[in-house]
Amino acid sequence: MGKVLIIGAGGVGTVVVHKVAQNTDVFTEIMLASRTKSKCDDIAKTIKERYGVTIQTAQVDADNVPELTALFNSFK
């Protein structure tokens, strides 16, 4: 039904991803992006184990507008 892109894999981003993953009837595609992709990958692994939901991950610097634009365009 809906896509969501979450930027940031800190405390708040982690909580948001967990809440979104619990609502698969609303959010059909989830992507978590951060400067450190390995943090996103670790969170994605936990989400898969806990909820059975696969999320996409990406590396992005939120201060870099061209990088953000490229990510937005690729995820749509």
SEMI-51800 format. One record per atom (N, C-alpha, C): x, y, z; residue number from 1. Coordinates in pm, whole numbers, plus 50000, padded with zeros to 5 digits. Atoms other than C-alpha are relative to their C-alpha. Layout:
N
<node><x>X</x><y>Y</y><z>Z</z><zaba>NUM</zaba></node>
...
This chain:
76
<node><x>50082</x><y>49881</y><z>50000</z><zaba>1</zaba></node>
<node><x>50000</x><y>50000</y><z>50000</z><zaba>1</zaba></node>
<node><x>50086</x><y>50126</y><z>50000</z><zaba>1</zaba></node>
<node><x>49921</x><y>49879</y><z>49992</z><zaba>2</zaba></node>
<node><x>50260</x><y>50259</y><z>50104</z><zaba>2</zaba></node>
<node><x>50147</x><y>49972</y><z>50022</z><zaba>2</zaba></node>
<node><x>49856</x><y>50008</y><z>49984</z><zaba>3</zaba></node>
<node><x>50631</x><y>50317</y><z>50098</z><zaba>3</zaba></node>
<node><x>50041</x><y>50103</y><z>50105</z><zaba>3</zaba></node>
<node><x>49946</x><y>49905</y><z>49904</z><zaba>4</zaba></node>
<node><x>50833</x><y>50483</y><z>50371</z><zaba>4</zaba></node>
<node><x>50153</x><y>49992</y><z>49994</z><zaba>4</zaba></node>
<node><x>49855</x><y>49987</y><z>49996</z><zaba>5</zaba></node>
<node><x>51192</x><y>50605</y><z>50371</z><zaba>5</zaba></node>
<node><x>50035</x><y>50067</y><z>50131</z><zaba>5</zaba></node>
<node><x>49959</x><y>49947</y><z>49869</z><zaba>6</zaba></node>
<node><x>51345</x><y>50657</y><z>50715</z><zaba>6</zaba></node>
<node><x>50148</x><y>50031</y><z>49991</z><zaba>6</zaba></node>
<node><x>49861</x><y>49958</y><z>50005</z><zaba>7</zaba></node>
<node><x>51666</x><y>50855</y><z>50733</z><zaba>7</zaba></node>
<node><x>50051</x><y>50018</y><z>50142</z><zaba>7</zaba></node>
<node><x>49940</x><y>49995</y><z>49867</z><zaba>8</zaba></node>
<node><x>51878</x><y>50801</y><z>51041</z><zaba>8</zaba></node>
<node><x>49984</x><y>49867</y><z>50071</z><zaba>8</zaba></node>
<node><x>50002</x><y>50130</y><z>49933</z><zaba>9</zaba></node>
<node><x>51972</x><y>50482</y><z>51225</z><zaba>9</zaba></node>
<node><x>50040</x><y>50012</y><z>50146</z><zaba>9</zaba></node>
<node><x>49975</x><y>49980</y><z>49857</z><zaba>10</zaba></node>
<node><x>52008</x><y>50631</y><z>51571</z><zaba>10</zaba></node>
<node><x>49882</x><y>49950</y><z>50081</z><zaba>10</zaba></node>
<node><x>50107</x><y>50044</y><z>49911</z><zaba>11</zaba></node>
<node><x>51770</x><y>50588</y><z>51861</z><zaba>11</zaba></node>
<node><x>49861</x><y>50021</y><z>49945</z><zaba>11</zaba></node>
<node><x>50133</x><y>49968</y><z>50052</z><zaba>12</zaba></node>
<node><x>51470</x><y>50762</y><z>51708</z><zaba>12</zaba></node>
<node><x>49970</x><y>49921</y><z>49873</z><zaba>12</zaba></node>
<node><x>50018</x><y>50074</y><z>50124</z><zaba>13</zaba></node>
<node><x>51517</x><y>50605</y><z>51365</z><zaba>13</zaba></node>
<node><x>49974</x><y>49852</y><z>50024</z><zaba>13</zaba></node>
<node><x>50019</x><y>50141</y><z>49966</z><zaba>14</zaba></node>
<node><x>51541</x><y>50260</y><z>51520</z><zaba>14</zaba></node>
<node><x>49859</x><y>49974</y><z>50051</z><zaba>14</zaba></node>
<node><x>50136</x><y>50015</y><z>49948</z><zaba>15</zaba></node>
<node><x>51216</x><y>50305</y><z>51712</z><zaba>15</zaba></node>
<node><x>49898</x><y>50013</y><z>49887</z><zaba>15</zaba></node>
<node><x>50093</x><y>49979</y><z>50112</z><zaba>16</zaba></node>
<node><x>51041</x><y>50436</y><z>51400</z><zaba>16</zaba></node>
<node><x>49996</x><y>49877</y><z>49910</z><zaba>16</zaba></node>
<node><x>49996</x><y>50118</y><z>50086</z><zaba>17</zaba></node>
<node><x>51157</x><y>50139</y><z>51192</z><zaba>17</zaba></node>
<node><x>49925</x><y>49884</y><z>50065</z><zaba>17</zaba></node>
<node><x>50071</x><y>50108</y><z>49931</z><zaba>18</zaba></node>
<node><x>51030</x><y>49895</y><z>51454</z><zaba>18</zaba></node>
<node><x>49849</x><y>50021</y><z>49995</z><zaba>18</zaba></node>
<node><x>50144</x><y>49972</y><z>50003</z><zaba>19</zaba></node>
<node><x>50690</x><y>50064</y><z>51469</z><zaba>19</zaba></node>
<node><x>49943</x><y>49983</y><z>49859</z><zaba>19</zaba></node>
<node><x>50045</x><y>50013</y><z>50139</z><zaba>20</zaba></node>
<node><x>50660</x><y>50082</y><z>51090</z><zaba>20</zaba></node>
<node><x>49994</x><y>49852</y><z>49960</z><zaba>20</zaba></node>
<node><x>49995</x><y>50142</y><z>50035</z><zaba>21</zaba></node>
<node><x>50759</x><y>49714</y><z>51055</z><zaba>21</zaba></node>
<node><x>49883</x><y>49922</y><z>50062</z><zaba>21</zaba></node>
<node><x>50114</x><y>50064</y><z>49936</z><zaba>22</zaba></node>
<node><x>50471</x><y>49625</y><z>51287</z><zaba>22</zaba></node>
<node><x>49868</x><y>50032</y><z>49930</z><zaba>22</zaba></node>
<node><x>50120</x><y>49957</y><z>50071</z><zaba>23</zaba></node>
<node><x>50224</x><y>49785</y><z>51046</z><zaba>23</zaba></node>
<node><x>50013</x><y>49974</y><z>49850</z><zaba>23</zaba></node>
<node><x>49979</x><y>50036</y><z>50141</z><zaba>24</zaba></node>
<node><x>50276</x><y>49597</y><z>50720</z><zaba>24</zaba></node>
<node><x>49873</x><y>50016</y><z>49916</z><zaba>24</zaba></node>
<node><x>50122</x><y>49974</y><z>50076</z><zaba>25</zaba></node>
<node><x>49913</x><y>49652</y><z>50624</z><zaba>25</zaba></node>
<node><x>49999</x><y>50143</y><z>49946</z><zaba>25</zaba></node>
<node><x>49990</x><y>49860</y><z>50043</z><zaba>26</zaba></node>
<node><x>49998</x><y>50022</y><z>50590</z><zaba>26</zaba></node>
<node><x>50128</x><y>50022</y><z>49918</z><zaba>26</zaba></node>
<node><x>49870</x><y>49977</y><z>50063</z><zaba>27</zaba></node>
<node><x>50367</x><y>50015</y><z>50493</z><zaba>27</zaba></node>
<node><x>50048</x><y>49873</y><z>49932</z><zaba>27</zaba></node>
<node><x>49963</x><y>50119</y><z>50076</z><zaba>28</zaba></node>
<node><x>50447</x><y>49768</y><z>50217</z><zaba>28</zaba></node>
<node><x>50147</x><y>49997</y><z>49961</z><zaba>28</zaba></node>
<node><x>49857</x><y>49992</y><z>50031</z><zaba>29</zaba></node>
<node><x>50800</x><y>49889</y><z>50140</z><zaba>29</zaba></node>
<node><x>50065</x><y>50095</y><z>50099</z><zaba>29</zaba></node>
<node><x>49930</x><y>49921</y><z>49898</z><zaba>30</zaba></node>
<node><x>51043</x><y>50015</y><z>50402</z><zaba>30</zaba></node>
<node><x>50147</x><y>50008</y><z>49961</z><zaba>30</zaba></node>
<node><x>49856</x><y>49982</y><z>50020</z><zaba>31</zaba></node>
<node><x>51387</x><y>50163</y><z>50350</z><zaba>31</zaba></node>
<node><x>50055</x><y>50081</y><z>50116</z><zaba>31</zaba></node>
<node><x>49928</x><y>49929</y><z>49895</z><zaba>32</zaba></node>
<node><x>51626</x><y>50270</y><z>50624</z><zaba>32</zaba></node>
<node><x>50134</x><y>50044</y><z>49943</z><zaba>32</zaba></node>
<node><x>49874</x><y>49946</y><z>50053</z><zaba>33</zaba></node>
<node><x>51915</x><y>50496</y><z>50523</z><zaba>33</zaba></node>
<node><x>50071</x><y>50082</y><z>50107</z><zaba>33</zaba></node>
<node><x>49917</x><y>49927</y><z>49906</z><zaba>34</zaba></node>
<node><x>52200</x><y>50645</y><z>50721</z><zaba>34</zaba></node>
<node><x>50140</x><y>50014</y><z>49942</z><zaba>34</zaba></node>
<node><x>49862</x><y>49987</y><z>50044</z><zaba>35</zaba></node>
<node><x>52560</x><y>50752</y><z>50685</z><zaba>35</zaba></node>
<node><x>50075</x><y>49868</y><z>50013</z><zaba>35</zaba></node>
<node><x>49934</x><y>50127</y><z>49974</z><zaba>36</zaba></node>
<node><x>52662</x><y>50414</y><z>50824</z><zaba>36</zaba></node>
<node><x>49907</x><y>49886</y><z>49961</z><zaba>36</zaba></node>
<node><x>50089</x><y>50104</y><z>50050</z><zaba>37</zaba></node>
<node><x>52500</x><y>50140</y><z>50617</z><zaba>37</zaba></node>
<node><x>50002</x><y>49876</y><z>50088</z><zaba>37</zaba></node>
<node><x>49991</x><y>50119</y><z>49915</z><zaba>38</zaba></node>
<node><x>52624</x><y>49868</y><z>50851</z><zaba>38</zaba></node>
<node><x>49903</x><y>50009</y><z>50118</z><zaba>38</zaba></node>
<node><x>50099</x><y>49983</y><z>49893</z><zaba>39</zaba></node>
<node><x>52404</x><y>50014</y><z>51128</z><zaba>39</zaba></node>
<node><x>49861</x><y>49968</y><z>49947</z><zaba>39</zaba></node>
<node><x>50129</x><y>50028</y><z>50063</z><zaba>40</zaba></node>
<node><x>52107</x><y>50000</y><z>50892</z><zaba>40</zaba></node>
<node><x>49983</x><y>49850</y><z>49979</z><zaba>40</zaba></node>
<node><x>50005</x><y>50144</y><z>50025</z><zaba>41</zaba></node>
<node><x>52192</x><y>49641</y><z>50800</z><zaba>41</zaba></node>
<node><x>49976</x><y>49922</y><z>50130</z><zaba>41</zaba></node>
<node><x>50020</x><y>50066</y><z>49871</z><zaba>42</zaba></node>
<node><x>52209</x><y>49541</y><z>51168</z><zaba>42</zaba></node>
<node><x>49854</x><y>50014</y><z>50046</z><zaba>42</zaba></node>
<node><x>50140</x><y>49976</y><z>49964</z><zaba>43</zaba></node>
<node><x>51869</x><y>49697</y><z>51233</z><zaba>43</zaba></node>
<node><x>49908</x><y>49917</y><z>49912</z><zaba>43</zaba></node>
<node><x>50081</x><y>50079</y><z>50093</z><zaba>44</zaba></node>
<node><x>51725</x><y>49530</y><z>50922</z><zaba>44</zaba></node>
<node><x>50001</x><y>49853</y><z>50038</z><zaba>44</zaba></node>
<node><x>49990</x><y>50140</y><z>49957</z><zaba>45</zaba></node>
<node><x>51849</x><y>49193</y><z>51048</z><zaba>45</zaba></node>
<node><x>49911</x><y>49976</y><z>50122</z><zaba>45</zaba></node>
<node><x>50085</x><y>50012</y><z>49881</z><zaba>46</zaba></node>
<node><x>51678</x><y>49250</y><z>51384</z><zaba>46</zaba></node>
<node><x>49853</x><y>50004</y><z>49963</z><zaba>46</zaba></node>
<node><x>50139</x><y>49989</y><z>50046</z><zaba>47</zaba></node>
<node><x>51356</x><y>49354</y><z>51209</z><zaba>47</zaba></node>
<node><x>49955</x><y>49870</y><z>49936</z><zaba>47</zaba></node>
<node><x>50033</x><y>50126</y><z>50068</z><zaba>48</zaba></node>
<node><x>51363</x><y>49039</y><z>50995</z><zaba>48</zaba></node>
<node><x>49979</x><y>49888</y><z>50103</z><zaba>48</zaba></node>
<node><x>50010</x><y>50105</y><z>49897</z><zaba>49</zaba></node>
<node><x>51422</x><y>48816</y><z>51298</z><zaba>49</zaba></node>
<node><x>49875</x><y>50019</y><z>50087</z><zaba>49</zaba></node>
<node><x>50108</x><y>49971</y><z>49905</z><zaba>50</zaba></node>
<node><x>51162</x><y>48987</y><z>51517</z><zaba>50</zaba></node>
<node><x>49861</x><y>49998</y><z>49937</z><zaba>50</zaba></node>
<node><x>50131</x><y>49983</y><z>50061</z><zaba>51</zaba></node>
<node><x>50880</x><y>49060</y><z>51271</z><zaba>51</zaba></node>
<node><x>49982</x><y>49926</y><z>49868</z><zaba>51</zaba></node>
<node><x>50008</x><y>50068</y><z>50128</z><zaba>52</zaba></node>
<node><x>50961</x><y>48862</y><z>50959</z><zaba>52</zaba></node>
<node><x>49986</x><y>50094</y><z>49882</z><zaba>52</zaba></node>
<node><x>50013</x><y>49897</y><z>50102</z><zaba>53</zaba></node>
<node><x>50971</x><y>49186</y><z>50758</z><zaba>53</zaba></node>
<node><x>50138</x><y>50032</y><z>49944</z><zaba>53</zaba></node>
<node><x>49874</x><y>49963</y><z>50067</z><zaba>54</zaba></node>
<node><x>51244</x><y>49257</y><z>50504</z><zaba>54</zaba></node>
<node><x>49996</x><y>50148</y><z>49967</z><zaba>54</zaba></node>
<node><x>49990</x><y>49859</y><z>50035</z><zaba>55</zaba></node>
<node><x>51353</x><y>49617</y><z>50479</z><zaba>55</zaba></node>
<node><x>50125</x><y>50024</y><z>49917</z><zaba>55</zaba></node>
<node><x>49886</x><y>49962</y><z>50081</z><zaba>56</zaba></node>
<node><x>51585</x><y>49778</y><z>50230</z><zaba>56</zaba></node>
<node><x>50087</x><y>50096</y><z>50081</z><zaba>56</zaba></node>
<node><x>49908</x><y>49907</y><z>49934</z><zaba>57</zaba></node>
<node><x>51892</x><y>49970</y><z>50347</z><zaba>57</zaba></node>
<node><x>50082</x><y>50074</y><z>49896</z><zaba>57</zaba></node>
<node><x>49916</x><y>49920</y><z>50091</z><zaba>58</zaba></node>
<node><x>52106</x><y>50240</y><z>50192</z><zaba>58</zaba></node>
<node><x>50091</x><y>50090</y><z>50082</z><zaba>58</zaba></node>
<node><x>49909</x><y>49903</y><z>49940</z><zaba>59</zaba></node>
<node><x>52394</x><y>50471</y><z>50270</z><zaba>59</zaba></node>
<node><x>49968</x><y>50136</y><z>49941</z><zaba>59</zaba></node>
<node><x>50023</x><y>49863</y><z>50047</z><zaba>60</zaba></node>
<node><x>52324</x><y>50843</y><z>50250</z><zaba>60</zaba></node>
<node><x>50048</x><y>50098</y><z>50105</z><zaba>60</zaba></node>
<node><x>49963</x><y>49888</y><z>49913</z><zaba>61</zaba></node>
<node><x>52465</x><y>51163</y><z>50396</z><zaba>61</zaba></node>
<node><x>49889</x><y>50102</y><z>49988</z><zaba>61</zaba></node>
<node><x>50117</x><y>49912</y><z>50004</z><zaba>62</zaba></node>
<node><x>52161</x><y>51372</y><z>50487</z><zaba>62</zaba></node>
<node><x>50037</x><y>50146</y><z>49974</z><zaba>62</zaba></node>
<node><x>49956</x><y>49863</y><z>50029</z><zaba>63</zaba></node>
<node><x>52368</x><y>51690</y><z>50447</z><zaba>63</zaba></node>
<node><x>50037</x><y>50017</y><z>49853</z><zaba>63</zaba></node>
<node><x>49960</x><y>49997</y><z>50141</z><zaba>64</zaba></node>
<node><x>52446</x><y>51602</y><z>50084</z><zaba>64</zaba></node>
<node><x>49873</x><y>49993</y><z>49913</z><zaba>64</zaba></node>
<node><x>50126</x><y>49992</y><z>50076</z><zaba>65</zaba></node>
<node><x>52151</x><y>51718</y><z>49872</z><zaba>65</zaba></node>
<node><x>50002</x><y>49911</y><z>49875</z><zaba>65</zaba></node>
<node><x>50001</x><y>50091</y><z>50115</z><zaba>66</zaba></node>
<node><x>52258</x><y>51536</y><z>49552</z><zaba>66</zaba></node>
<node><x>49984</x><y>49852</y><z>50038</z><zaba>66</zaba></node>
<node><x>50015</x><y>50139</y><z>49954</z><zaba>67</zaba></node>
<node><x>52290</x><y>51208</y><z>49747</z><zaba>67</zaba></node>
<node><x>49855</x><y>49973</y><z>50040</z><zaba>67</zaba></node>
<node><x>50140</x><y>50017</y><z>49959</z><zaba>68</zaba></node>
<node><x>51946</x><y>51257</y><z>49901</z><zaba>68</zaba></node>
<node><x>49908</x><y>49993</y><z>49880</z><zaba>68</zaba></node>
<node><x>50083</x><y>49998</y><z>50120</z><zaba>69</zaba></node>
<node><x>51793</x><y>51341</y><z>49566</z><zaba>69</zaba></node>
<node><x>50011</x><y>49868</y><z>49924</z><zaba>69</zaba></node>
<node><x>49979</x><y>50127</y><z>50068</z><zaba>70</zaba></node>
<node><x>51945</x><y>51030</y><z>49410</z><zaba>70</zaba></node>
<node><x>49927</x><y>49886</y><z>50074</z><zaba>70</zaba></node>
<node><x>50069</x><y>50103</y><z>49921</z><zaba>71</zaba></node>
<node><x>51810</x><y>50815</y><z>49695</z><zaba>71</zaba></node>
<node><x>49849</x><y>50011</y><z>49984</z><zaba>71</zaba></node>
<node><x>50145</x><y>49979</y><z>50018</z><zaba>72</zaba></node>
<node><x>51461</x><y>50969</y><z>49669</z><zaba>72</zaba></node>
<node><x>49956</x><y>49949</y><z>49863</z><zaba>72</zaba></node>
<node><x>50036</x><y>50042</y><z>50136</z><zaba>73</zaba></node>
<node><x>51457</x><y>50910</y><z>49294</z><zaba>73</zaba></node>
<node><x>50009</x><y>49849</y><z>49981</z><zaba>73</zaba></node>
<node><x>49986</x><y>50145</y><z>50016</z><zaba>74</zaba></node>
<node><x>51575</x><y>50551</y><z>49323</z><zaba>74</zaba></node>
<node><x>49892</x><y>49925</y><z>50077</z><zaba>74</zaba></node>
<node><x>50100</x><y>50067</y><z>49917</z><zaba>75</zaba></node>
<node><x>51322</x><y>50462</y><z>49596</z><zaba>75</zaba></node>
<node><x>49858</x><y>50040</y><z>49961</z><zaba>75</zaba></node>
<node><x>50130</x><y>49943</y><z>50041</z><zaba>76</zaba></node>
<node><x>51034</x><y>50678</y><z>49465</z><zaba>76</zaba></node>
<node><x>49896</x><y>49979</y><z>50107</z><zaba>76</zaba></node>
